[in-house]
Amino acid sequence: MPVDIKAEAVNNLRFIRGAIERAERVSAVSGLGGLMMGFIALCTMAVASRLPSLAEQLLVWIGAAFIAASAAIICTVFKANKNGDRLDSDSTRRFLQCLLPILLVGALMSWTLWATPHVSLLPAMWMLLYGCGLLAAGTYAVPPVMYMGSCFLIAGLITYALPPNWGNVLMGLVFGGLHFAFGYQVFKHHGG
């Protein structure tokens, strides 16, 4: 049976294209989005510091998380459109498959701990889970994402060891500072 060289070449090209797409990193991660998330975190720390209880402060942080995530998504879409990056690529899908389940676990654990005396564990838990999510998703993104995940893990461990009444300030410094530092790196070295 003769080999159809044209069909074989098309199959080989399809395989090579798929391998390249699977190997590429998500470059649409927005440094500007990271900077905005850092700014939102610092503002949240200032607003929450005026509230008397940790539970009230954490409610403000939950609202800020949605605002920050929205800002990051908008900036990522803008960067992708500006640079001609695809947001429907295999690497973007894998990035989200690593990050989103961990964020959902964080939401579920937050709901579970909310009405218990262990609510004071939430700042450390949020940092640890976010760090795990970034570390995992960072394998499909530009290098600063993975480095930021490692820093969040370390900060979460430190936060866990410190008194609970430091939660608001630590979240402001960690979420604000790390998003500023690594957002700037992505902005400067990875196209915005």
C-alpha positions in Angstrom: 0.0 0.0 0.0 1.6 3.3 -1.1 2.2 6.1 1.5 0.4 9.4 0.8 3.3 11.7 1.3 1.1 14.8 1.3 -1.2 13.4 4.0 1.8 12.2 6.0 3.3 15.7 5.9 0.1 17.3 7.0 -0.1 14.9 9.9 3.5 15.7 10.9 2.9 19.4 10.7 -0.3 19.1 12.8 1.7 17.1 15.4 4.5 19.7 15.4 2.1 22.6 15.7 0.3 20.9 18.6 3.7 20.2 20.4 4.7 23.8 20.0 1.4 25.1 21.3 1.6 22.8 24.3 5.1 24.0 25.0 4.4 27.7 24.8 3.9 29.8 27.9 1.1 32.2 28.6 2.6 35.5 27.8 -0.7 37.4 28.1 -0.3 37.6 31.9 -0.5 41.4 32.4 2.1 43.2 34.5 -0.2 46.2 34.5 -2.9 43.9 36.0 -0.5 42.9 38.7 0.3 46.5 39.5 -3.4 47.3 39.7 -3.9 44.3 42.0 -1.1 45.5 44.2 -2.7 49.0 44.4 -6.1 47.5 45.2 -4.5 45.4 48.0 -2.9 48.4 49.6 -6.1 50.4 49.4 -8.0 47.4 50.9 -5.5 47.3 53.8 -6.1 51.0 54.5 -9.9 50.6 54.4 -10.0 47.4 56.4 -7.7 48.8 59.1 -10.6 51.1 60.2 -12.8 48.1 61.0 -12.7 46.7 64.5 -12.9 42.9 63.9 -10.9 40.6 61.7 -14.1 39.1 60.3 -15.2 42.6 59.1 -11.8 43.2 57.6 -11.9 39.9 55.8 -15.2 40.8 54.2 -13.6 43.9 52.7 -10.8 41.6 51.5 -13.2 39.3 49.8 -14.8 42.1 48.0 -11.4 43.5 47.0 -10.4 40.1 45.6 -13.3 40.2 43.1 -12.3 43.8 42.1 -8.7 42.8 41.7 -9.5 39.7 39.7 -11.7 41.8 37.4 -8.9 44.3 36.9 -6.4 41.6 36.1 -8.7 39.9 33.6 -9.4 43.2 31.8 -5.7 44.1 31.7 -4.9 40.6 30.4 -7.5 40.8 27.6 -6.2 44.3 26.7 -2.5 43.0 26.6 -3.4 40.0 24.6 -5.3 42.1 22.0 -2.5 44.6 21.9 0.2 42.0 21.4 -1.7 39.6 19.3 -1.6 36.8 21.9 -4.2 34.1 21.9 -6.3 33.6 25.1 -7.8 30.4 23.8 -4.5 28.5 23.6 -3.6 25.2 25.2 -1.2 26.9 27.6 -3.9 29.4 28.8 -6.3 26.5 29.3 -3.7 24.6 31.4 -2.8 27.8 33.3 -6.4 28.2 34.3 -6.8 24.5 35.1 -4.0 24.9 37.6 -5.1 28.1 39.2 -8.9 28.0 39.3 -9.4 24.7 41.3 -7.1 26.0 44.0 -9.0 29.3 44.2 -12.3 27.4 44.4 -10.9 25.3 47.3 -9.9 28.6 49.0 -13.5 29.8 48.7 -14.9 26.6 50.0 -12.5 26.5 53.0 -13.2 30.2 53.7 -16.9 29.5 53.8 -16.3 26.5 56.1 -14.0 28.4 58.5 -16.0 31.6 58.5 -18.3 30.9 61.5 -15.6 29.2 63.6 -12.9 30.5 65.9 -10.5 29.5 63.1 -11.5 32.4 60.9 -8.2 34.0 61.9 -6.4 31.3 59.8 -7.8 32.8 56.6 -5.1 35.3 55.8 -2.4 32.7 56.0 -4.5 30.1 54.2 -5.3 32.6 51.4 -1.6 33.3 50.9 -0.7 29.6 50.9 -3.4 28.6 48.5 -2.8 31.5 46.2 0.9 30.7 46.2 0.2 27.1 45.4 -2.1 28.1 42.5 0.5 30.5 41.1 3.3 28.0 41.5 1.3 25.4 39.6 -0.1 27.8 37.0 3.3 29.4 36.6 4.6 26.3 34.8 2.6 27.6 31.9 3.3 31.3 32.3 6.2 33.7 32.2 8.8 33.0 35.0 7.8 35.8 37.4 4.4 34.1 38.0 6.1 31.0 39.4 8.5 33.1 41.5 5.6 35.1 42.9 3.9 31.8 43.9 7.0 30.7 45.9 7.0 34.1 47.7 3.3 33.8 48.6 4.0 30.3 50.1 6.8 31.7 52.2 4.7 34.7 53.3 1.8 32.4 54.1 4.0 30.3 56.4 5.3 33.4 58.1 1.7 34.8 58.5 0.6 31.5 60.0 3.3 31.9 62.7 2.4 35.5 63.6 -0.5 36.7 65.8 -3.9 36.8 64.0 -4.4 40.5 64.6 -1.6 41.1 62.1 -3.7 39.5 59.3 -4.9 42.7 57.6 -1.5 44.4 57.5 0.3 41.3 56.4 -2.3 40.7 53.6 -1.8 44.3 52.5 1.9 44.1 52.5 2.1 40.7 50.9 -0.7 40.9 48.3 0.2 44.5 47.6 4.0 44.2 47.7 4.3 41.0 45.7 1.9 42.1 43.0 3.7 45.4 42.7 7.2 43.7 42.5 6.3 40.9 40.1 3.7 43.0 38.2 6.5 45.4 37.4 8.8 42.5 36.3 6.2 41.2 33.9 5.4 44.7 32.7 9.0 45.6 32.0 10.3 42.3 30.7 7.3 40.5 29.2 5.5 43.0 27.0 3.3 44.8 29.4 
